[in-house]
Amino acid sequence: MPVQLFTEAERGKRDRFPEVIAYEDLVIYFTLSARDHESIPRSSAPHNRLGYALQLCALRFMGFVPDALNSAPSVAVAFVAQQLRVKPEVFADYGRRTQTRQEHLQVVQAHLGYRRATPKDEDVSQLWI
């Protein structure tokens, strides 16, 4: 029988950004490096560049990208938008095409070094030597 670790409310909370992100966390996790800027699709519309960058920052900050990407606090959206020289309001247009979000997430994961687990990863006994 499966064990439920979190209540519905707790699970819902874990699939959203926190309501407040400390300024120190914005600086650490939401500052785009030169390498980050290079990975952002240059030919994309402003809302797609901003959405891509917010997915990158969310994954770096939380270890996952919330389904409710639009739950990003406005201060985080503005912080990233300023670095991209786009208006924060354009973010409202991001994600209308689900495939764009999925494609961006795959590129972001590769950019940050995420990969699928392999059978070799299952042998954790080597980690404790």
N, CA and C atoms as a LAMMPS dump frame, in Angstrom:
ITEM: TIMESTEP
0
ITEM: NUMBER OF ATOMS
387
ITEM: BOX BOUNDS ff ff ff
-5.0000000000000000e+02 5.0000000000000000e+02
-5.0000000000000000e+02 5.0000000000000000e+02
-5.0000000000000000e+02 5.0000000000000000e+02
ITEM: ATOMS id mol type element x y z
1 1 1 N 0.844 -1.185 0
2 1 2 C 0 0 0
3 1 3 C 0.886 1.244 0
4 2 1 N 0.656 2.175 -0.939
5 2 2 C 1.487 3.377 -1.014
6 2 3 C 1.322 4.244 0.223
7 3 1 N 2.411 4.86 0.622
8 3 2 C 2.394 5.756 1.766
9 3 3 C 2.342 7.187 1.252
10 4 1 N 1.462 7.973 1.795
11 4 2 C 1.347 9.376 1.393
12 4 3 C 2.194 10.219 2.336
13 5 1 N 3.247 10.846 1.79
14 5 2 C 4.155 11.636 2.614
15 5 3 C 3.637 13.034 2.893
16 6 1 N 2.9 13.601 1.954
17 6 2 C 2.428 14.968 2.106
18 6 3 C 0.919 15.026 1.941
19 7 1 N 0.313 15.986 2.619
20 7 2 C -1.111 16.227 2.426
21 7 3 C -1.298 16.902 1.065
22 8 1 N -2.542 16.98 0.611
23 8 2 C -2.838 17.661 -0.659
24 8 3 C -2.329 19.1 -0.625
25 9 1 N -2.561 19.793 0.488
26 9 2 C -2.132 21.194 0.616
27 9 3 C -0.61 21.307 0.542
28 10 1 N 0.09 20.383 1.216
29 10 2 C 1.558 20.401 1.185
30 10 3 C 2.075 20.118 -0.22
31 11 1 N 1.449 19.166 -0.914
32 11 2 C 1.87 18.859 -2.293
33 11 3 C 1.639 20.057 -3.204
34 12 1 N 0.506 20.706 -3.041
35 12 2 C 0.215 21.889 -3.848
36 12 3 C 1.209 23.012 -3.607
37 13 1 N 1.599 23.167 -2.36
38 13 2 C 2.561 24.21 -2
39 13 3 C 3.94 23.918 -2.592
40 14 1 N 4.271 22.642 -2.733
41 14 2 C 5.566 22.26 -3.251
42 14 3 C 5.634 22.355 -4.775
43 15 1 N 4.535 22.651 -5.417
44 15 2 C 4.548 22.782 -6.865
45 15 3 C 4.37 24.237 -7.289
46 16 1 N 4.751 25.112 -6.391
47 16 2 C 4.667 26.552 -6.652
48 16 3 C 5.928 27.199 -6.112
49 17 1 N 6.167 28.389 -6.56
50 17 2 C 7.255 29.166 -5.967
51 17 3 C 6.855 29.552 -4.557
52 18 1 N 7.827 29.777 -3.685
53 18 2 C 7.457 30.357 -2.386
54 18 3 C 6.898 31.766 -2.628
55 19 1 N 6.055 32.219 -1.734
56 19 2 C 5.444 33.538 -1.919
57 19 3 C 6.476 34.648 -1.862
58 20 1 N 7.517 34.452 -1.062
59 20 2 C 8.567 35.456 -0.912
60 20 3 C 9.91 34.784 -1.161
61 21 1 N 10.75 35.457 -1.931
62 21 2 C 12.115 34.983 -2.155
63 21 3 C 13.037 36.052 -1.604
64 22 1 N 13.899 35.663 -0.677
65 22 2 C 14.824 36.612 -0.063
66 22 3 C 15.732 37.222 -1.122
67 23 1 N 16.105 38.478 -0.919
68 23 2 C 16.959 39.171 -1.878
69 23 3 C 18.253 38.394 -2.112
70 24 1 N 18.817 37.83 -1.056
71 24 2 C 20.058 37.056 -1.187
72 24 3 C 19.859 35.873 -2.123
73 25 1 N 18.697 35.229 -2.046
74 25 2 C 18.398 34.102 -2.938
75 25 3 C 18.198 34.573 -4.376
76 26 1 N 17.6 35.741 -4.538
77 26 2 C 17.474 36.294 -5.892
78 26 3 C 18.857 36.479 -6.513
79 27 1 N 19.763 37.054 -5.741
80 27 2 C 21.11 37.306 -6.25
81 27 3 C 21.824 36 -6.56
82 28 1 N 21.712 35.02 -5.688
83 28 2 C 22.432 33.751 -5.867
84 28 3 C 21.817 32.912 -6.99
85 29 1 N 20.517 32.732 -6.979
86 29 2 C 19.876 31.775 -7.882
87 29 3 C 19.258 32.386 -9.141
88 30 1 N 18.979 33.678 -9.117
89 30 2 C 18.285 34.303 -10.234
90 30 3 C 19.168 35.26 -11.033
91 31 1 N 20.444 35.333 -10.689
92 31 2 C 21.374 36.117 -11.493
93 31 3 C 21.853 35.233 -12.631
94 32 1 N 21.688 35.727 -13.843
95 32 2 C 22.072 34.962 -15.03
96 32 3 C 23.545 35.192 -15.349
97 33 1 N 24.28 34.106 -15.459
98 33 2 C 25.695 34.192 -15.816
99 33 3 C 25.828 34.404 -17.325
100 34 1 N 27.045 34.682 -17.763
101 34 2 C 27.297 34.811 -19.206
102 34 3 C 26.934 33.504 -19.904
103 35 1 N 27.256 32.379 -19.268
104 35 2 C 26.925 31.064 -19.84
105 35 3 C 25.411 30.878 -19.922
106 36 1 N 24.685 31.332 -18.9
107 36 2 C 23.218 31.266 -18.926
108 36 3 C 22.679 32.086 -20.098
109 37 1 N 23.186 33.295 -20.244
110 37 2 C 22.73 34.161 -21.34
111 37 3 C 22.963 33.5 -22.694
112 38 1 N 24.082 32.82 -22.843
113 38 2 C 24.396 32.152 -24.117
114 38 3 C 23.407 31.03 -24.426
115 39 1 N 22.842 30.419 -23.386
116 39 2 C 21.915 29.298 -23.611
117 39 3 C 20.502 29.759 -23.956
118 40 1 N 20.198 31.008 -23.713
119 40 2 C 18.848 31.531 -23.962
120 40 3 C 18.649 31.702 -25.466
121 41 1 N 17.568 31.146 -25.991
122 41 2 C 17.312 31.264 -27.437
123 41 3 C 17.189 32.735 -27.855
124 42 1 N 18.138 33.208 -28.626
125 42 2 C 18.192 34.622 -29.012
126 42 3 C 17.07 35.033 -29.964
127 43 1 N 16.646 34.12 -30.804
128 43 2 C 15.636 34.472 -31.797
129 43 3 C 14.21 34.371 -31.256
130 44 1 N 14.079 33.95 -30.034
131 44 2 C 12.742 33.805 -29.443
132 44 3 C 12.147 35.166 -29.096
133 45 1 N 10.842 35.172 -28.982
134 45 2 C 10.13 36.372 -28.545
135 45 3 C 10.512 36.686 -27.094
136 46 1 N 10.378 37.941 -26.677
137 46 2 C 10.746 38.315 -25.299
138 46 3 C 10.096 37.439 -24.235
139 47 1 N 8.811 37.092 -24.398
140 47 2 C 8.152 36.273 -23.375
141 47 3 C 8.762 34.876 -23.309
142 48 1 N 9.231 34.354 -24.425
143 48 2 C 9.865 33.031 -24.404
144 48 3 C 11.255 33.083 -23.775
145 49 1 N 11.989 34.155 -24.019
146 49 2 C 13.305 34.285 -23.382
147 49 3 C 13.147 34.41 -21.868
148 50 1 N 12.168 35.187 -21.449
149 50 2 C 11.923 35.357 -20.019
150 50 3 C 11.436 34.059 -19.386
151 51 1 N 10.529 33.358 -20.028
152 51 2 C 10.042 32.083 -19.496
153 51 3 C 11.145 31.062 -19.388
154 52 1 N 11.986 30.983 -20.427
155 52 2 C 13.133 30.063 -20.402
156 52 3 C 14.03 30.397 -19.203
157 53 1 N 14.36 31.673 -19.062
158 53 2 C 15.258 32.085 -17.976
159 53 3 C 14.645 31.797 -16.606
160 54 1 N 13.351 31.994 -16.463
161 54 2 C 12.706 31.696 -15.176
162 54 3 C 12.699 30.195 -14.895
163 55 1 N 12.546 29.37 -15.921
164 55 2 C 12.646 27.923 -15.707
165 55 3 C 14.061 27.575 -15.235
166 56 1 N 15.06 28.168 -15.861
167 56 2 C 16.45 27.915 -15.484
168 56 3 C 16.674 28.294 -14.019
169 57 1 N 16.222 29.476 -13.65
170 57 2 C 16.415 29.956 -12.281
171 57 3 C 15.631 29.111 -11.273
172 58 1 N 14.418 28.722 -11.624
173 58 2 C 13.604 27.89 -10.727
174 58 3 C 14.275 26.551 -10.482
175 59 1 N 14.782 25.937 -11.531
176 59 2 C 15.437 24.634 -11.384
177 59 3 C 16.676 24.769 -10.511
178 60 1 N 17.414 25.827 -10.713
179 60 2 C 18.612 26.054 -9.899
180 60 3 C 18.228 26.341 -8.447
181 61 1 N 17.157 27.096 -8.233
182 61 2 C 16.733 27.521 -6.901
183 61 3 C 16.026 26.417 -6.126
184 62 1 N 15.095 25.701 -6.783
185 62 2 C 14.245 24.75 -6.07
186 62 3 C 14.526 23.299 -6.398
187 63 1 N 15.287 23.041 -7.469
188 63 2 C 15.558 21.664 -7.859
189 63 3 C 14.484 21.086 -8.764
190 64 1 N 13.479 21.875 -9.083
191 64 2 C 12.413 21.482 -10.008
192 64 3 C 11.798 22.765 -10.541
193 65 1 N 11.022 22.627 -11.605
194 65 2 C 10.299 23.769 -12.164
195 65 3 C 8.824 23.551 -11.872
196 66 1 N 8.221 24.443 -11.128
197 66 2 C 6.805 24.275 -10.797
198 66 3 C 5.931 24.272 -12.052
199 67 1 N 4.883 23.438 -12.018
200 67 2 C 3.893 23.491 -13.091
201 67 3 C 3.302 24.887 -13.17
202 68 1 N 3.119 25.48 -12.013
203 68 2 C 2.571 26.841 -11.94
204 68 3 C 3.73 27.834 -12.02
205 69 1 N 4.389 27.868 -13.17
206 69 2 C 5.514 28.786 -13.359
207 69 3 C 5.063 30.227 -13.156
208 70 1 N 3.807 30.489 -13.472
209 70 2 C 3.271 31.838 -13.293
210 70 3 C 3.105 32.214 -11.82
211 71 1 N 3.419 31.293 -10.908
212 71 2 C 3.371 31.605 -9.484
213 71 3 C 4.657 32.268 -9.01
214 72 1 N 5.584 32.504 -9.937
215 72 2 C 6.836 33.182 -9.577
216 72 3 C 6.508 34.561 -9.014
217 73 1 N 7.089 34.903 -7.874
218 73 2 C 6.83 36.236 -7.317
219 73 3 C 7.241 37.326 -8.311
220 74 1 N 6.48 38.393 -8.336
221 74 2 C 6.744 39.469 -9.294
222 74 3 C 8.149 40.033 -9.146
223 75 1 N 8.694 40.016 -7.939
224 75 2 C 10.052 40.53 -7.742
225 75 3 C 11.066 39.648 -8.479
226 76 1 N 10.833 38.334 -8.524
227 76 2 C 11.733 37.427 -9.248
228 76 3 C 11.6 37.633 -10.755
229 77 1 N 10.367 37.783 -11.219
230 77 2 C 10.135 38.018 -12.649
231 77 3 C 10.814 39.319 -13.063
232 78 1 N 10.647 40.368 -12.269
233 78 2 C 11.252 41.67 -12.586
234 78 3 C 12.777 41.591 -12.541
235 79 1 N 13.321 40.849 -11.59
236 79 2 C 14.776 40.712 -11.437
237 79 3 C 15.377 40.058 -12.682
238 80 1 N 14.74 38.999 -13.167
239 80 2 C 15.233 38.298 -14.362
240 80 3 C 14.951 39.125 -15.613
241 81 1 N 13.785 39.726 -15.694
242 81 2 C 13.422 40.536 -16.866
243 81 3 C 14.407 41.685 -17.056
244 82 1 N 14.816 42.294 -15.965
245 82 2 C 15.774 43.406 -16.055
246 82 3 C 17.085 42.937 -16.689
247 83 1 N 17.537 41.74 -16.328
248 83 2 C 18.783 41.219 -16.891
249 83 3 C 18.664 40.932 -18.382
250 84 1 N 17.464 40.588 -18.813
251 84 2 C 17.218 40.283 -20.224
252 84 3 C 16.811 41.523 -21.02
253 85 1 N 16.63 42.627 -20.307
254 85 2 C 16.179 43.876 -20.927
255 85 3 C 14.823 43.713 -21.634
256 86 1 N 13.917 43.033 -20.933
257 86 2 C 12.548 42.899 -21.41
258 86 3 C 11.615 43.376 -20.304
259 87 1 N 10.397 43.674 -20.66
260 87 2 C 9.413 44.108 -19.663
261 87 3 C 8.862 42.881 -18.938
262 88 1 N 8.742 42.951 -17.618
263 88 2 C 8.21 41.81 -16.857
264 88 3 C 6.819 41.387 -17.316
265 89 1 N 6.027 42.315 -17.822
266 89 2 C 4.652 42.03 -18.229
267 89 3 C 4.574 41.008 -19.36
268 90 1 N 5.646 40.877 -20.143
269 90 2 C 5.601 39.935 -21.272
270 90 3 C 5.497 38.494 -20.801
271 91 1 N 5.861 38.26 -19.545
272 91 2 C 5.817 36.896 -19.007
273 91 3 C 4.411 36.308 -19.063
274 92 1 N 3.403 37.145 -19.035
275 92 2 C 2.014 36.671 -19.085
276 92 3 C 1.735 35.867 -20.352
277 93 1 N 2.508 36.1 -21.402
278 93 2 C 2.293 35.391 -22.663
279 93 3 C 3.064 34.072 -22.755
280 94 1 N 3.882 33.766 -21.751
281 94 2 C 4.701 32.549 -21.817
282 94 3 C 3.873 31.315 -21.489
283 95 1 N 4.154 30.235 -22.196
284 95 2 C 3.559 28.945 -21.879
285 95 3 C 2.235 28.67 -22.541
286 96 1 N 1.82 29.527 -23.42
287 96 2 C 0.557 29.26 -24.13
288 96 3 C 0.681 28.022 -24.985
289 97 1 N 1.875 27.775 -25.436
290 97 2 C 2.151 26.563 -26.217
291 97 3 C 2.922 25.61 -25.301
292 98 1 N 2.279 24.577 -24.831
293 98 2 C 2.873 23.638 -23.874
294 98 3 C 4.192 23.078 -24.382
295 99 1 N 4.259 22.816 -25.653
296 99 2 C 5.472 22.231 -26.226
297 99 3 C 6.682 23.154 -26.024
298 100 1 N 6.473 24.46 -26.064
299 100 2 C 7.578 25.403 -25.852
300 100 3 C 8.142 25.239 -24.453
301 101 1 N 7.266 25.181 -23.461
302 101 2 C 7.725 24.996 -22.07
303 101 3 C 8.486 23.686 -21.924
304 102 1 N 7.982 22.617 -22.527
305 102 2 C 8.645 21.317 -22.422
306 102 3 C 10.015 21.354 -23.1
307 103 1 N 10.086 21.946 -24.282
308 103 2 C 11.363 22.041 -24.991
309 103 3 C 12.355 22.882 -24.196
310 104 1 N 11.879 23.987 -23.652
311 104 2 C 12.763 24.833 -22.848
312 104 3 C 13.273 24.079 -21.628
313 105 1 N 12.4 23.335 -20.977
314 105 2 C 12.814 22.593 -19.792
315 105 3 C 13.904 21.579 -20.129
316 106 1 N 13.782 20.906 -21.246
317 106 2 C 14.813 19.94 -21.645
318 106 3 C 16.149 20.629 -21.873
319 107 1 N 16.128 21.774 -22.519
320 107 2 C 17.373 22.513 -22.769
321 107 3 C 17.957 23.02 -21.451
322 108 1 N 17.099 23.533 -20.576
323 108 2 C 17.546 24.026 -19.27
324 108 3 C 18.176 22.898 -18.458
325 109 1 N 17.548 21.734 -18.445
326 109 2 C 18.092 20.597 -17.699
327 109 3 C 19.475 20.223 -18.227
328 110 1 N 19.625 20.167 -19.522
329 110 2 C 20.933 19.844 -20.109
330 110 3 C 21.941 20.931 -19.764
331 111 1 N 21.53 22.175 -19.827
332 111 2 C 22.409 23.309 -19.51
333 111 3 C 22.94 23.2 -18.08
334 112 1 N 22.08 22.785 -17.157
335 112 2 C 22.483 22.688 -15.752
336 112 3 C 23.096 21.338 -15.388
337 113 1 N 23.213 20.445 -16.374
338 113 2 C 23.877 19.17 -16.125
339 113 3 C 22.981 18.063 -15.616
340 114 1 N 21.665 18.262 -15.675
341 114 2 C 20.746 17.191 -15.289
342 114 3 C 20.75 16.129 -16.385
343 115 1 N 20.565 14.891 -16
344 115 2 C 20.491 13.795 -16.965
345 115 3 C 19.646 12.684 -16.38
346 116 1 N 19.241 11.77 -17.242
347 116 2 C 18.467 10.61 -16.779
348 116 3 C 19.402 9.677 -16.002
349 117 1 N 18.85 9.026 -15.003
350 117 2 C 19.619 8.043 -14.251
351 117 3 C 19.898 6.833 -15.141
352 118 1 N 21.033 6.213 -14.898
353 118 2 C 21.397 5.007 -15.636
354 118 3 C 21.516 3.856 -14.648
355 119 1 N 21.588 2.613 -15.138
356 119 2 C 21.753 1.48 -14.217
357 119 3 C 22.993 1.634 -13.322
358 120 1 N 24.038 2.263 -13.809
359 120 2 C 25.232 2.476 -12.983
360 120 3 C 24.938 3.368 -11.789
361 121 1 N 23.973 4.271 -11.934
362 121 2 C 23.612 5.156 -10.837
363 121 3 C 22.954 4.405 -9.685
364 122 1 N 22.395 3.242 -9.973
365 122 2 C 21.719 2.473 -8.935
366 122 3 C 22.698 1.884 -7.932
367 123 1 N 23.946 1.716 -8.314
368 123 2 C 24.944 1.133 -7.432
369 123 3 C 25.539 2.221 -6.546
370 124 1 N 24.784 2.574 -5.494
371 124 2 C 25.235 3.629 -4.596
372 124 3 C 26.272 3.131 -3.607
373 125 1 N 26.537 1.841 -3.578
374 125 2 C 27.535 1.321 -2.636
375 125 3 C 28.9 1.938 -2.888
376 126 1 N 29.157 2.362 -4.126
377 126 2 C 30.439 2.976 -4.451
378 126 3 C 30.586 4.381 -3.893
379 127 1 N 29.484 4.976 -3.512
380 127 2 C 29.525 6.339 -3.008
381 127 3 C 30.115 6.418 -1.596
382 128 1 N 30.1 5.334 -0.874
383 128 2 C 30.515 5.363 0.53
384 128 3 C 31.913 4.825 0.738
385 129 1 N 32.658 4.644 -0.295
386 129 2 C 34.021 4.108 -0.162
387 129 3 C 34.986 5.223 0.124
